[in-house]
Amino acid sequence: MCSEPAEATRRLFFALWPDEDARAAIAALAAEQIHRQAKRVTADNLHITLAFPGAVTARVQACLEAASGSLTGAPFELSIDRLGYWPGPRIIWAGSSQTPPELWSLATSLREVMAACGLEPENRPYQVHITLARKATRALTVTRVAPIPWSVRQFCLVESVNEAAGVRYRVLRTWTLEG
């Protein structure tokens, strides 16, 4: 019995992608705080995930891009000022003690976009964070850090690409926040 070949998919997510200043500061913070107890995320991959569609077909990707283009949202200021640790997945992360309402609104809107494109949004509550390191053996002793300012002016659709050297994230499309 012959079956049709499976339709190709790409592993996608929506993210806030830091500008060069914020990226450099976040990478420096990770280098300063995380030593040998974890595998640091490369500076090029630092981001905040807003929504995770996962493996999608070209048709679904086109729907996500079209629907995202109609979103409206105001730019906002974010301050990365805390570190945390999730023992289950063994992740060290950075985040903000004050999450702007515009960020919550954008993440919610993107989950609605996913639903409109036939995807099932995640059931887990959304947690704003930047993964700094994986496979951590223990939490850091520092939880509050000097604030790193980040002026958020856009969001993007990103593809996760597996390569021999590890995972690389490639920005496919960017939308400007205006308001």
VONU-80900 format. One line per 2 residues: number of its first residue (from 1); for each residue x, y, z of N, C-alpha, C. Coordinates in steps of 0.2 Angstrom, whole numbers, padded with zeros to 4 digits. Layout:
NUM	X:Y:Z:X:Y:Z:X:Y:Z  ...
//
This chain:
1	0004:-0006:0000:0000:0000:0000:0004:0006:0000  0003:0011:-0004:0007:0017:-0005:0004:0023:-0001
3	0007:0026:0002:0005:0032:0006:0008:0039:0003  0004:0044:0004:0007:0050:0001:0013:0053:0006
5	0018:0056:0003:0023:0058:0007:0020:0063:0012  0023:0064:0018:0021:0068:0023:0023:0075:0021
7	0019:0080:0022:0020:0087:0020:0025:0090:0025  0030:0093:0022:0036:0096:0025:0033:0101:0030
9	0037:0101:0036:0035:0106:0041:0041:0110:0043  0040:0116:0047:0046:0120:0050:0044:0121:0057
11	0049:0121:0061:0047:0122:0068:0048:0129:0070  0042:0132:0071:0042:0140:0072:0040:0142:0079
13	0042:0148:0081:0039:0151:0087:0039:0159:0086  0035:0162:0089:0035:0170:0089:0039:0172:0095
15	0043:0177:0094:0048:0179:0099:0049:0187:0099  0051:0189:0105:0054:0196:0106:0062:0195:0105
17	0065:0198:0100:0072:0197:0098:0075:0204:0101  0080:0203:0105:0083:0209:0108:0088:0213:0103
19	0088:0219:0104:0093:0223:0100:0100:0221:0102  0105:0224:0098:0112:0222:0100:0114:0224:0107
21	0112:0230:0109:0114:0232:0116:0111:0227:0121  0105:0226:0121:0101:0222:0126:0104:0215:0125
23	0105:0212:0119:0108:0205:0118:0115:0205:0121  0119:0210:0120:0126:0210:0123:0126:0210:0130
25	0122:0214:0133:0121:0214:0140:0118:0208:0144  0113:0205:0140:0111:0198:0143:0116:0193:0142
27	0120:0193:0137:0125:0188:0136:0130:0189:0141  0132:0195:0143:0137:0196:0148:0135:0194:0155
29	0128:0195:0156:0126:0193:0162:0126:0186:0163  0124:0182:0158:0125:0175:0158:0132:0172:0159
31	0137:0176:0156:0144:0174:0156:0146:0175:0163  0144:0180:0166:0146:0182:0173:0143:0178:0178
33	0137:0176:0177:0134:0172:0183:0134:0164:0182  0134:0162:0176:0134:0155:0174:0141:0152:0172
35	0144:0148:0176:0150:0146:0175:0150:0138:0172  0152:0134:0176:0152:0127:0173:0146:0123:0175
37	0142:0126:0179:0136:0122:0181:0131:0121:0176  0131:0124:0170:0126:0123:0165:0129:0124:0158
39	0125:0123:0153:0127:0124:0146:0123:0130:0144  0127:0136:0143:0124:0142:0141:0122:0142:0134
41	0116:0146:0133:0113:0147:0127:0118:0152:0123  0119:0151:0117:0123:0156:0113:0120:0162:0113
43	0124:0168:0112:0121:0175:0112:0116:0175:0106  0118:0173:0101:0113:0173:0095:0106:0170:0096
45	0106:0166:0100:0099:0163:0102:0095:0166:0107  0098:0171:0111:0094:0174:0116:0088:0177:0114
47	0082:0176:0117:0076:0179:0115:0070:0177:0121  0065:0180:0120:0059:0179:0124:0054:0176:0119
49	0052:0170:0121:0046:0166:0117:0040:0169:0119  0036:0171:0114:0029:0174:0115:0024:0168:0114
51	0024:0164:0109:0020:0159:0107:0024:0154:0103  0022:0147:0104:0025:0142:0101:0021:0138:0096
53	0020:0139:0090:0016:0135:0085:0019:0128:0084  0025:0128:0085:0029:0121:0084:0030:0119:0076
55	0029:0113:0075:0030:0111:0068:0024:0112:0064  0025:0116:0059:0019:0118:0055:0020:0118:0047
57	0015:0117:0043:0016:0116:0036:0016:0123:0033  0018:0124:0027:0018:0130:0023:0012:0134:0024
59	0006:0130:0023:0000:0133:0023:-0002:0137:0030  0000:0133:0035:-0001:0136:0042:0003:0142:0043
61	0010:0141:0041:0014:0147:0042:0012:0153:0038  0009:0152:0032:0006:0158:0028:0000:0161:0032
63	-0004:0157:0035:-0009:0159:0040:-0007:0163:0046  -0002:0160:0049:0001:0164:0055:0004:0171:0053
65	0007:0171:0047:0010:0177:0045:0005:0182:0043  0000:0180:0040:-0005:0185:0038:-0009:0187:0044
67	-0011:0183:0048:-0015:0185:0054:-0010:0189:0059  -0004:0188:0059:0001:0192:0064:0001:0199:0061
69	0001:0200:0054:0002:0206:0051:-0004:0211:0053  -0009:0208:0055:-0015:0213:0057:-0015:0214:0064
71	-0010:0212:0068:-0010:0213:0075:-0008:0221:0076  -0011:0224:0081:-0008:0230:0083:-0006:0230:0091
73	-0001:0234:0092:0002:0234:0099:0007:0239:0100  0007:0242:0105:0012:0248:0107:0019:0245:0109
75	0024:0249:0107:0030:0247:0109:0031:0248:0117  0036:0245:0120:0036:0246:0127:0043:0245:0129
77	0044:0246:0136:0051:0246:0139:0051:0240:0143  0056:0236:0143:0056:0230:0147:0063:0230:0151
79	0063:0228:0157:0069:0228:0161:0070:0221:0164  0076:0218:0162:0078:0212:0164:0082:0213:0170
81	0079:0210:0176:0082:0212:0182:0082:0206:0187  0080:0200:0185:0080:0194:0189:0082:0188:0186
83	0085:0183:0190:0087:0177:0187:0083:0171:0191  0082:0166:0188:0078:0160:0191:0080:0154:0189
85	0078:0148:0192:0080:0142:0190:0073:0137:0190  0072:0133:0185:0067:0128:0185:0071:0121:0185
87	0070:0118:0191:0073:0112:0192:0071:0106:0188  0065:0106:0186:0062:0100:0182:0066:0100:0175
89	0066:0105:0171:0069:0105:0165:0077:0108:0166  0079:0109:0172:0086:0112:0173:0088:0118:0169
91	0084:0123:0169:0085:0129:0165:0086:0135:0170  0091:0139:0168:0092:0145:0172:0090:0150:0167
93	0086:0155:0169:0083:0160:0165:0083:0167:0168  0082:0172:0164:0082:0179:0166:0075:0181:0164
95	0073:0186:0168:0066:0189:0167:0066:0196:0170  0060:0198:0171:0058:0205:0173:0053:0204:0179
97	0055:0208:0184:0050:0208:0190:0044:0212:0189  0044:0216:0183:0038:0220:0181:0037:0219:0174
99	0032:0214:0172:0031:0213:0165:0026:0218:0163  0027:0222:0158:0023:0227:0155:0016:0224:0152
101	0011:0227:0153:0004:0224:0151:0004:0223:0143  0008:0227:0139:0009:0227:0132:0012:0220:0130
103	0016:0217:0134:0019:0211:0133:0014:0205:0134  0010:0205:0139:0005:0201:0141:0000:0201:0135
105	-0002:0207:0133:-0007:0208:0127:-0004:0204:0121  0002:0206:0119:0005:0203:0113:0005:0195:0113
107	0007:0192:0119:0007:0185:0119:0000:0182:0119  -0005:0185:0122:-0012:0183:0121:-0014:0183:0114
109	-0013:0189:0111:-0015:0190:0104:-0012:0185:0099  -0006:0183:0101:-0002:0178:0096:-0005:0171:0098
111	-0007:0169:0104:-0011:0163:0105:-0018:0163:0101  -0021:0169:0101:-0027:0169:0097:-0026:0168:0090
113	-0020:0171:0087:-0018:0170:0080:-0017:0162:0079  -0014:0159:0083:-0013:0152:0082:-0019:0148:0082
115	-0024:0150:0087:-0031:0146:0087:-0034:0148:0080  -0034:0154:0077:-0037:0156:0071:-0034:0152:0065
117	-0028:0150:0066:-0025:0146:0061:-0025:0138:0062  -0030:0136:0066:-0031:0129:0067:-0026:0126:0072
119	-0022:0130:0076:-0017:0127:0080:-0020:0127:0087  -0018:0122:0091:-0020:0122:0098:-0015:0126:0103
121	-0017:0131:0106:-0012:0135:0110:-0010:0131:0116  -0004:0132:0119:-0002:0128:0125:-0007:0130:0130
123	-0007:0124:0134:-0012:0125:0140:-0008:0128:0146  -0001:0127:0146:0003:0130:0152:0002:0138:0152
125	0002:0140:0158:0002:0148:0159:0009:0150:0156  0008:0156:0153:0013:0159:0149:0018:0162:0155
127	0025:0161:0154:0030:0164:0158:0035:0167:0154  0035:0174:0156:0040:0178:0152:0047:0176:0155
129	0052:0174:0150:0059:0173:0152:0063:0172:0146  0069:0173:0147:0075:0172:0142:0079:0166:0145
131	0079:0160:0141:0083:0155:0143:0090:0156:0143  0094:0156:0148:0101:0158:0148:0105:0151:0148
133	0103:0146:0151:0107:0140:0151:0102:0134:0152  0105:0128:0149:0101:0122:0150:0106:0117:0154
135	0103:0112:0156:0106:0106:0159:0110:0109:0166  0107:0114:0169:0110:0116:0175:0110:0111:0181
137	0115:0111:0184:0115:0106:0190:0113:0109:0197  0112:0116:0197:0109:0119:0203:0107:0126:0201
139	0103:0129:0206:0101:0136:0205:0107:0141:0206  0106:0147:0204:0111:0152:0205:0110:0155:0212
141	0115:0158:0215:0114:0161:0222:0111:0168:0221  0112:0171:0215:0110:0178:0214:0103:0177:0211
143	0098:0181:0213:0091:0181:0210:0090:0188:0207  0092:0193:0210:0091:0200:0208:0098:0203:0205
145	0097:0206:0199:0103:0209:0195:0102:0216:0193  0107:0219:0192:0107:0226:0189:0102:0226:0183
147	0097:0230:0182:0093:0230:0177:0096:0231:0170  0094:0227:0165:0096:0228:0158:0090:0231:0154
149	0091:0237:0152:0085:0240:0148:0084:0237:0141  0078:0236:0139:0077:0233:0132:0071:0237:0130
151	0072:0241:0125:0066:0244:0121:0063:0240:0116  0057:0237:0117:0054:0232:0113:0050:0236:0108
153	0052:0235:0101:0049:0239:0096:0046:0234:0091  0047:0228:0091:0045:0223:0086:0045:0216:0089
155	0041:0212:0086:0041:0205:0087:0042:0201:0081  0044:0195:0081:0046:0191:0075:0044:0184:0075
157	0044:0181:0069:0042:0174:0068:0049:0171:0067  0051:0165:0071:0058:0162:0071:0057:0155:0069
159	0062:0152:0065:0062:0145:0064:0068:0142:0068  0067:0137:0071:0072:0133:0075:0075:0128:0070
161	0081:0128:0069:0085:0124:0064:0090:0120:0068  0089:0113:0067:0094:0109:0070:0100:0108:0065
163	0106:0109:0068:0112:0109:0064:0117:0104:0068  0123:0102:0065:0128:0098:0068:0130:0101:0074
165	0131:0108:0074:0134:0112:0080:0129:0113:0085  0122:0112:0084:0117:0113:0089:0111:0117:0085
167	0107:0119:0089:0101:0123:0087:0103:0130:0085  0100:0132:0080:0101:0139:0078:0094:0142:0076
169	0093:0148:0078:0087:0151:0077:0087:0156:0072  0083:0156:0067:0083:0161:0061:0077:0165:0061
171	0077:0171:0061:0072:0176:0061:0069:0176:0053  0063:0174:0053:0059:0173:0046:0056:0180:0044
173	0053:0183:0049:0048:0189:0048:0048:0193:0054  0048:0199:0053:0047:0204:0059:0042:0209:0058
175	0038:0211:0063:0033:0215:0063:0034:0221:0068  0033:0227:0066:0034:0233:0070:0028:0234:0075
177	0030:0236:0081:0024:0238:0086:0024:0245:0085  0018:0247:0084:0016:0254:0083:0010:0256:0088
179	0010:0262:0091:0004:0264:0095:0006:0269:0099
//
